[in-house]
Amino acid sequence: SSLNYDFEMSQLEDVLTRISYKLRSLSIQADLCHSPLSAKLQTCENVELYLVFFLERKTRKNANADPSTRVVSMSVQHHKGDQMISKQYVDQLVEAAKGVDTEESGAGAKLGFAFGRPPSAESVQAMEKLIERIVDDSSKSEEIASMAHPTFKQSPEDLAKTAIRDIHSWLEFPKRLDLRRNVLEYLTFMTDLTRTLKSTAIAGSLVVLQGKAPAGSGMDDEAKVIQSFVLTVLQNRELPGDRDMFEGFSPSTKDQDNDIEMRPYFPEEIDSSSRDGLPHFYVEYMNELFHMALQVLVQSLEVVACFRNDLTSQGWDLTEMAKHIFVTASQVGDSKDLYSVLLGCVGRAETKLANGYLACKALRLLAMASPGLKERLKLDENAKLSISNAYQVGQTCHSLLQDESYQLWETVRQ
């Protein structure tokens, strides 16, 4: 999908200025090219777009008109990722080029829970009461009640158990790479308070952070398997047994995916030695899953922070929860701990802005719950340098990274 906008050459400078401002306000990573005048773009949701400007042969008046009246055509094209999210960004960039004010549409405010200010516990509960009232009114109609799908008649606890059962069933096929994406997409939905119920979000968050299923469900074993999967993707970017799947691949087979148009616009710069022996397409795919797992972790931490009082009243200790996630992650990591993984993303923020932003947010939320982690960050000179660099990068081109790196440092200083 693509969208075009035509304007006169005399307007080019103003259009570029507005586009530049919009890219930063939407926290879109950009790689600029002067010939042709274009940019490769990547959003926080890993949606990739291609922005290009070219001169039309026509003018808006006649062939002998002033060169400044020549027509420039701007095209914003979808390259990769979710089509629905892509359309929203394309629309906003074209509106910005036209000079239409869309300040209310920050990336997080409109496009994802992890990429903006989370809703408050009060607003979530108010929305749930409204939904309950609508459901109650609808149930009074026998005709409507008879048409309801059986899923809609399930209690919140049953919905959470069904979700855990479905997710675990996909993990029973370890060689199905496509099902791994299904798992993380489902967990992303479960922990997103803008798209699910409070009870479901809390249940999903406890699965991710504690490996615990809802009380009385008898599904703790399934929850531990799901948690182990998420943490293994975060720690290792590969799963046990994956190398055996590609053992028969010859070098020529691994390089059959050399079509540069299918490569990610912004490959993350990580230690390539740990990826030796793996096909390029697999490495890129697992890097995408890493980004999704990082988003799931952040959303889970946001849910816990949002409903801190509810969880405390149920006997959960948030400091112990933070310790548990680090201990569990170290058990699946290949000589790495979660702290190093997250801090590494912050340090490489310039090459992968979205991951740097999410890692800053994860560290801030964990530090708020763990005095030990806060002290570790305060004494770690490498952490100070990484956070400072991330803030400077964010100031230049990524408003979410700027805000979150600043909040992380303020949390550490307190």
C-alpha positions in Angstrom: 0.0 0.0 0.0 1.2 3.5 -0.7 -0.1 7.1 -0.6 1.1 10.0 -2.8 1.0 13.8 -2.3 1.9 16.3 -5.1 3.2 19.8 -4.4 5.2 22.6 -6.1 9.0 22.7 -5.9 8.8 25.9 -4.0 7.2 24.1 -1.1 9.8 21.3 -0.8 11.8 22.9 2.0 8.7 23.4 4.2 7.5 19.8 3.5 10.8 18.3 4.5 10.8 20.4 7.7 7.4 19.2 8.6 8.2 15.6 7.8 11.4 15.7 9.8 9.5 17.0 12.8 6.8 14.4 12.4 9.3 11.5 12.2 10.8 12.6 15.6 7.4 13.1 17.3 6.2 9.7 16.1 9.5 8.2 17.1 10.2 6.8 13.7 13.8 5.7 12.9 15.0 7.1 9.5 17.9 6.4 7.2 18.1 9.3 4.7 19.4 9.2 1.1 20.1 12.2 -1.1 19.9 10.5 -4.5 17.2 9.8 -4.9 15.8 12.0 -2.2 14.3 9.3 0.0 14.3 7.7 3.5 13.9 4.2 4.8 11.7 4.3 7.9 11.0 2.0 10.8 8.4 2.5 13.5 8.4 1.2 17.1 6.2 -1.6 16.0 8.8 -2.8 13.4 6.7 -1.5 10.5 8.9 -0.5 7.7 8.0 2.3 5.2 9.8 3.9 2.2 9.5 7.6 1.7 10.6 9.0 -1.7 10.4 12.3 -3.5 10.7 12.7 -7.3 10.2 15.4 -9.9 7.3 15.1 -12.3 7.8 16.2 -15.9 4.8 18.4 -15.7 4.2 21.7 -14.1 1.1 23.1 -12.6 0.9 25.8 -15.2 2.8 25.3 -18.4 6.0 24.0 -19.8 7.7 27.4 -19.8 6.8 28.2 -16.2 9.2 29.1 -13.4 11.1 26.0 -12.3 9.8 26.5 -8.8 6.3 25.6 -10.0 7.5 22.1 -11.2 5.6 19.4 -9.5 7.2 17.2 -6.8 5.5 13.9 -6.0 6.0 12.4 -2.5 5.2 8.7 -2.1 5.0 6.8 1.2 5.1 3.1 0.6 4.5 0.1 2.9 7.5 -2.2 2.9 7.1 -4.6 5.8 5.0 -5.3 8.9 1.4 -4.8 10.0 -0.7 -3.3 7.2 -3.2 -1.6 9.6 -0.5 0.1 11.6 1.4 1.0 8.5 -1.7 2.8 7.1 -2.0 4.9 10.2 1.6 6.0 10.0 1.3 6.7 6.2 -1.8 8.8 6.7 -0.1 10.8 9.5 3.1 11.5 7.4 1.0 12.6 4.4 -1.0 14.9 6.6 2.2 16.3 8.1 3.5 17.0 4.6 0.3 18.9 3.8 0.7 21.0 7.0 -2.3 19.4 8.8 -1.7 19.5 12.6 -2.0 16.0 14.0 -0.2 16.6 17.4 -2.6 14.5 19.3 -1.5 11.4 17.5 1.7 10.5 19.2 2.9 7.0 18.3 2.0 5.5 21.7 -1.2 7.4 22.2 -2.7 5.8 19.2 -0.7 2.8 18.1 0.3 0.7 21.1 0.3 0.4 24.9 4.0 -0.2 25.2 4.8 2.9 23.0 3.2 5.7 25.1 1.6 6.6 28.4 -0.3 3.7 29.9 -3.9 4.1 31.0 -4.5 4.5 34.7 -6.0 1.8 36.8 -9.1 4.0 37.3 -9.7 4.5 33.6 -9.4 0.8 32.9 -11.8 -0.1 35.7 -14.3 2.6 34.5 -14.2 1.2 31.0 -14.8 -2.4 32.3 -17.8 -1.2 34.3 -19.2 0.3 31.1 -18.6 -2.9 29.2 -20.3 -4.9 32.0 -23.3 -2.6 31.9 -23.6 -3.1 28.1 -23.3 -6.8 28.5 -25.8 -6.9 31.3 -28.3 -4.9 29.2 -27.8 -7.1 26.2 -28.2 -10.3 28.2 -31.7 -9.1 29.1 -32.7 -9.7 25.6 -33.3 -13.4 25.0 -32.8 -13.0 21.2 -29.4 -11.4 21.6 -28.4 -13.9 24.4 -29.3 -16.8 22.1 -27.0 -15.4 19.4 -24.0 -14.9 21.6 -20.9 -17.0 20.8 -20.0 -19.4 23.7 -16.7 -17.6 24.2 -18.6 -14.4 25.2 -20.3 -16.4 28.0 -17.0 -17.3 29.6 -15.9 -15.7 32.9 -12.7 -13.7 32.9 -10.9 -16.5 34.7 -12.1 -19.0 32.0 -10.9 -16.6 29.3 -7.4 -16.5 30.9 -7.2 -20.3 31.2 -8.3 -20.6 27.5 -5.6 -18.2 26.5 -2.9 -20.0 28.4 -4.0 -23.4 27.0 -3.9 -22.0 23.4 -0.5 -20.5 23.8 1.0 -23.6 25.4 -0.5 -25.8 22.6 1.5 -23.8 20.0 4.7 -24.3 21.9 4.2 -28.1 21.7 5.5 -27.8 18.1 9.0 -26.4 18.6 10.0 -26.7 14.9 7.1 -24.5 13.8 8.8 -21.1 13.6 5.5 -19.4 12.5 3.8 -20.5 15.8 6.4 -18.6 17.8 5.1 -15.4 16.4 1.5 -16.4 17.2 2.6 -17.0 20.8 4.1 -13.5 21.2 1.3 -11.8 19.3 -1.2 -13.4 21.7 0.8 -12.4 24.7 1.1 -8.8 23.3 -2.7 -8.7 23.1 -3.2 -10.2 26.6 -0.9 -7.7 28.3 -2.2 -4.6 26.4 -4.6 -2.8 28.7 -5.9 -0.8 25.7 -7.2 -4.0 24.1 -8.1 -6.5 26.9 -9.7 -6.8 30.3 -7.9 -6.0 33.6 -8.2 -9.6 34.8 -6.8 -11.0 31.5 -3.9 -8.5 31.5 -3.0 -9.3 35.1 -3.1 -13.1 34.3 -0.9 -12.7 31.2 1.6 -10.5 33.1 1.9 -13.1 36.0 2.5 -15.8 33.4 5.3 -13.7 31.8 6.9 -12.4 35.0 6.3 -15.2 37.5 5.4 -18.3 35.5 2.1 -18.5 37.4 -1.4 -19.2 36.1 -4.6 -18.0 37.8 -5.2 -19.6 41.2 -7.1 -22.8 41.0 -6.5 -23.3 37.3 -4.0 -26.1 37.7 -2.0 -24.7 34.8 1.2 -23.5 36.5 3.3 -26.0 34.4 2.0 -24.5 31.2 2.6 -21.0 32.5 6.3 -21.9 33.3 6.7 -23.2 29.8 5.4 -20.0 28.3 7.6 -17.9 30.6 10.6 -19.9 29.7 9.9 -19.4 26.0 9.7 -15.6 26.4 12.8 -15.3 28.5 14.8 -17.7 26.2 14.0 -15.5 23.2 15.1 -12.4 25.2 18.3 -14.0 26.5 19.5 -16.0 23.5 17.5 -15.1 20.4 17.3 -18.8 19.6 15.7 -21.8 21.2 17.2 -25.2 22.1 17.2 -27.5 19.2 17.1 -24.8 16.5 20.7 -25.4 15.4 19.9 -29.0 14.8 17.1 -28.0 12.4 19.7 -26.2 10.2 22.5 -28.7 10.5 22.0 -29.9 6.9 22.0 -26.4 5.4 24.9 -25.7 3.1 26.3 -22.1 2.9 24.6 -21.7 -0.5 21.3 -22.7 1.0 21.7 -20.2 3.8 22.3 -17.4 1.4 19.3 -18.0 -0.8 17.6 -15.1 1.0 19.9 -12.5 -0.3 17.2 -10.3 -1.8 18.1 -7.0 -0.3 14.5 -5.8 -0.4 13.5 -8.4 2.1 16.3 -7.5 4.6 15.3 -5.3 7.5 16.0 -1.6 7.0 17.7 -1.4 10.4 19.4 -4.7 11.4 20.5 -4.5 15.0 24.3 -4.5 15.5 24.9 -7.4 17.9 27.7 -9.9 18.4 27.5 -12.0 15.2 29.8 -14.8 16.5 26.9 -16.2 18.5 24.9 -16.5 15.2 27.5 -18.5 13.3 26.0 -21.5 11.6 22.5 -20.1 11.4 20.7 -19.0 8.2 20.4 -15.3 7.8 16.6 -15.4 7.5 16.4 -17.2 10.8 18.6 -14.7 12.6 16.5 -11.8 11.3 13.3 -13.6 12.2 14.5 -14.2 15.8 15.5 -10.6 16.1 12.0 -9.6 15.2 10.7 -12.1 17.9 13.2 -10.5 20.4 11.6 -7.1 19.8 8.1 -8.6 20.3 9.3 -10.4 23.5 10.7 -7.2 24.8 7.4 -5.5 24.2 5.6 -8.3 26.1 8.0 -7.8 29.0 7.4 -4.1 29.1 3.7 -4.4 28.9 3.6 -7.0 31.7 5.7 -4.7 33.9 3.3 -1.8 33.1 0.3 -3.9 34.1 1.9 -4.8 37.4 2.8 -1.2 38.1 -0.7 -0.1 37.1 -2.4 -2.5 39.5 0.3 -2.5 42.2 -2.3 -2.1 45.0 -4.5 -5.0 43.7 -1.5 -7.3 43.5 -0.2 -6.3 46.9 -3.6 -7.0 48.5 -3.4 -10.5 46.9 -0.1 -11.2 48.6 2.3 -10.4 45.8 5.6 -8.7 46.7 6.7 -6.6 43.8 10.3 -6.5 44.9 10.4 -10.3 45.0 8.7 -10.4 41.6 11.5 -8.3 40.2 14.1 -10.6 41.8 12.3 -13.7 40.4 12.3 -12.5 36.8 16.1 -11.9 36.9 16.8 -15.3 38.6 14.6 -17.2 36.1 16.1 -15.4 33.1 19.6 -16.3 34.2 18.6 -20.0 34.2 17.8 -19.9 30.5 20.5 -17.4 29.4 23.7 -18.4 27.7 26.2 -16.8 30.1 24.1 -13.6 30.2 21.7 -12.0 32.6 18.6 -10.0 31.8 20.3 -6.8 33.1 23.1 -7.2 30.5 20.6 -7.9 27.7 18.5 -4.8 28.5 21.5 -2.5 29.1 23.0 -3.8 25.8 19.9 -2.6 24.0 20.2 0.8 25.6 23.9 1.0 24.6 23.0 0.1 21.0 20.0 2.5 20.9 21.4 4.4 17.9 21.2 1.4 15.7 17.8 0.1 17.0 15.9 3.0 18.5 12.7 1.1 19.4 14.6 -1.6 21.3 16.6 1.0 23.1 13.4 2.8 24.1 11.7 -0.5 25.3 14.9 -1.5 27.3 15.0 1.9 29.0 11.3 1.4 30.0 11.9 -2.1 31.2 14.9 -1.1 33.4 13.0 1.8 34.8 10.0 -0.3 35.8 12.2 -3.0 37.3 14.3 -0.4 39.2 11.1 1.1 40.7 10.3 -2.3 42.2 13.9 -3.4 43.1 16.1 -1.2 45.2 19.0 -3.5 44.4 18.7 -3.0 40.7 18.5 0.8 41.2 21.7 0.7 43.2 23.4 -1.4 40.6 22.5 1.0 37.9 23.6 3.9 40.0 27.1 2.4 40.5 27.5 1.1 36.9 29.6 3.6 34.9 28.7 1.8 31.7 25.0 2.1 32.5 25.4 5.9 33.1 27.2 6.3 29.7 24.6 4.1 27.9 21.6 6.0 29.3 23.3 9.4 28.6 24.0 8.4 25.0 20.5 7.1 24.5 19.1 10.4 25.8 21.3 12.3 23.3 20.2 10.1 20.4 16.5 10.5 21.5 16.9 14.3 21.6 17.9 14.2 17.9 15.5 11.8 16.4 13.2 9.8 18.8 11.0 11.5 21.3 10.0 8.3 23.1 13.6 7.3 23.7 14.4 10.8 24.9 11.6 10.8 27.4 12.2 7.2 28.7 15.9 7.5 29.1 15.4 10.7 31.0 12.8 9.0 33.3 15.1 6.0 33.8 18.0 8.3 35.0 15.6 10.3 37.3 14.4 7.0 38.8 18.0 5.8 39.4 19.0 9.1 41.0 16.2 9.1 43.5 
